[in-house]
Amino acid sequence: MIKIKNCPICNNEDLIHYINCRDHTVSEDEFLIVSCETCLLKITSPRPSENEIYKFYESENYISHTNRKSSFFDWVYQLVRIYTTERKVWLLKKNTKGRVHLDYGCGTGEFLNACAKSGFETHGVEPSKKARALAEKNYNLSVTGNTDLSNFKKGEIKSISLWHVLEHVDNLNNLIQQIKKILSEDGKAFIAVPNHESWDCDYYKEYWAAWDVPIHYWHFSSKAVVKLFKKHGFKLVQKKPMLFDSFYISLLSEKYRNGKYNFIKSFIIGFASNLIGAFSKKGYSSQIYIFEKNK
């Protein structure tokens, strides 16, 4: 187990206990989350080492690494993914000039395939061998398992996306420095992460599914995301809600808290969270941040 001694954003060493959360997917073990009160970043610490963490991704319940459709929940997830994938491609086309895109943590390749169909030259990075194989088999995509971006040329990439990936990354600062190097001067970075300041997080507390310990190393607020990228010479261009995430997260959270899905209550909580997010500073359950380099 690895103990995090300082905040990766501001280097604050005064990390205080915030909450204890259980891994509901694989081990049922409990993990500690600590807080940097300066950045409002929450951190899973201690956490499994690099040699230990892989087993938490191999579960059949880790649906983003599968195309599974064995239950009603799976079907709903896959249908929503089709819609949100198209919305992401639309967002990409609207906000970028170039057509060379890198999807970092591309999973089973649905988004990357949609980009290719829309005329993008695509590059994918996916450390999971299982997910990578599905991307290559189903969509004939070229995806590398090498998470080091040093093989890309300086300024080669016009846009890069990390859809719910940043919270899984071991070395945040190193990755963002690499992103800055390979991104063109007019390029855009699309970053989607859960938001622990959202109302659904307040409601479910330690049962909030988006804590997703221990595979979520970092738990971001809006302030933390913007401060992290600003540190590396980026500025925020736009912030967008991921409206479906509140319903999905609420559905899982209900199961974690009460042992079963409750579709009606989950819809109510998800809708309430989105409504509060729209009219307050709390923000939404998950949010997309679009960054560009400082000129």
N, C-alpha and C positions, 0 to 999 in steps of 0.2 A: 504494500500500500504506500502511496505517495502523499505526503502532507504538503500542501501549498502554503508557503510562508509569507508571501506578499502578493498584492494585487498586481496583475500583469498590465494594468492600465496606468495606475499612478504610483505603483511600487509601495503603497501603504502596507506596513507590517502589522498594523493593529486590526486584525480580522476577528470579528466577534461571532459567537454562536448565533445562528438565526433560526434554524428549524431542523428537525430530524425527519427524513423521508424513507419510505420503504421501496425497494425494487420489487414491483408487482409482476414483472415479466419473466424473470429467470430464477433468481435466488431467494427471494423474500427477505434478503438481508436489509438491515437498516443503515443508512448513510447520513452523514452530517453535512449540512450546508452552512457555510460561514458567510459573513457579509463584510464588504468594504463600504463603510458609511460615507466615504468621500465620493466614490464613483457610483454607488448604488448597484454595484456588481455583486452577485451572489456566486459562491464557489463551492463545488463539491470537494470536500477535503476532510479526511484523507480519501483517496480514490485508488482504484486498482491500477497496477502498473501496465505498461504497454503489453507485456506478455500475458497479463491476466484479463485484460479488457475484452479480448476477442470473443470470449465465450458468451458475453452478454449480447453480442450481435447475432449469434448463431441460432437464436430461438425462432421457431416458426411463428411466434407472436409478433416478431419484428416485421410488420407488414410492408414497410417501405422498401424492403429488400426482396419482396416476392410479388408475384402476380396472382396470389391465392384468391379464389372465389368460392370458398367452401362453406360460407355462412352468409346470412343476410347482412351482417355488419361488413363482411368483406366486399360484398356487392355494392353496398352504399359507398364504401371507401373508394373503390375502383371507379364508380360513376362520377363521384365528386372530383377524383383526380383527373379524369378526362376533361371536365369543365375548367378546373383551375389551371391545368396545363395550357389550354388554349388562351386563357386570360393572361398567363405569364408571357406567352409568345407575343400577344398583342402589346403588352407593356414593354417588352423588349424592343419590338419594332418601332413603337412610338417614341422611345427615348434614346435610340442609338442611330448613328449614321452608317457605321460600318456593318459588315455581315460576317465577321469572324468571331465566333462565340465559344467560350469555354465554360462548361458546367462542371464545377468542382463538387464532387460528391454526387454524381449523376444517378446513383442507384441503378434501377433496372432500365433506365434509358428512355422513359416516355417523353420527358420534356426535350431531351436532346434530339429525339426522333422528330418531334413536332417542329423543332427549329430547322432541322435539315429539310423538311418538307416545305418550309417557308423560305427557303433559299439561303440559309446560313451555311457557311463552312463551319463544321462543328468539331469540337474537341471535348473529350470526356475524361474525367479522373474519378475513379471509384476503387477504394481499397478492398472492398468486399469481393472476394473471388466469385462467390455465388451470384451476387447481383450483377457483377461484370459479365459473367457468362450468359445471363439472361438478356442483357442489353445487346450483346454480340449475336446471340442466337435469334432473338425475336426481331431485331431491327438492323442487323448487319452493321452495327456501329463499331468504330474503332475507339476503344476505351482502354486507358492505361491504369495500372494499379499503383503506379509511382506517384506519390503525393507531393514530391518535390517538383516545383515548377521551373527549375533551373534549365530544363531542356528547351523551354520556349525562348524565343528571341525577344530582345528588348522592344517594347511597343508593338509586338505582333498581334496581340489580342485586342479586339474592339469592344468587347463586353464580356463580363464574367458573372456567373451567378453562383450563389451558395444558398440553396433553398433548405433551410433548417439543417445546416451543416456546421456553421461557425461554433455552435455550442458543443460540438463533438471534437473540435480541433485542440490538439495538445498545446502547441506553441503558437499562440495567437499573433504575437508580434512578428515572428519570422514569416508566417504565411502572408500577412498583410503587406510586409515589405516586398515579398515576391510578387504579389498581385500588382503592387504599384509599379514594379519594374517591367512586367510584361504587358501591362495595359497601355494602350496608345494615349496620347495627350488629350484626345477628345473622347476617350473611352469611358464607360460607365460600369460600376460594380453594383450588382443587385444582391442585397443581403436580407434574408428572411430568418427571423428568430422569434421564439416565444417571448412574451413580455410579462415579467413577474409582477408588474404594477397593475395588471388588468383586474377587473372586478371578479372574474371567474376564479382567478388565483386567490383573491381575498376570501371568496366564498368557500372554496374547497380546502384551503390551507395546505396541510401536509399531504392531502390526497389529490392535489392538483396534478393531473397526469403529465403536464409539460415539464414538471421537475425531472422526470424520467432518469432518475439516478440509477446506476452511476455513469451511464453513457453520455449524459449531459454534464460536461465538466463545468461549464459556465452558464449563468442564468442572468440574462440581460434586462436592464431597464432601457428606455429610450436614451437617457442621459449617458449610460455606459457605452452603448453602441456608437453614438456620435462622438464621444470623447476618445474612444479607441481609434476610430478612423481619422479623426482630426490630428491625433498624435503622429500619424504617419503621412500627413500632408493631403488629406482628403477633406472635402466639404460635402455636407448633405444637400442634395438637390430636391429630393421629394421623399415623403413618407406615405405609405399606402397600407390600409388595413387588409388582413386576410380574414374575411368575414366568416368563412366556413369553419375555420379552426376552432372558434369558440364552441361550436356545436359538437365537433369531434372530440375536443378535449373534455368538455362537460360530460359527454357520454362515457368516456373512459373513466373519468373521475368518479362518476356515480357508481360504476362497477367496482372501483377500488375501495370506495367508502362503504358500500352496502352489499357488495357481492353479486350484483346483477345489473344489467343494463336497464335504464329507465328512459325511454325515448321521449316521453312527454315532458318530464321534468328537465331533461338535458336540453331540449329545445327551448324551454322557458328560460333556463339559466344562460344558455348561449345567446339568446335574443337580448336578454337584459344586459349582458356584458357588452354586446355590440352597441346597444343604445347608450349605455353609460360611457362607453369609450368615445362615442361620437360627440358627446356634450360635456366632456370633462377632460382633465389633463392625464387621466389614468391610462388612456390608450386602449388598444384592442388586445385580444388574447395573443395573437401573433401579428407581426407587422413587417412590411417590406421597406427597406431603406435603400434609396438610390444615391450612390456617391459618385463624385467625379474628382479628379485631381485639382488641387489649388492651382490657379493660373498665375 
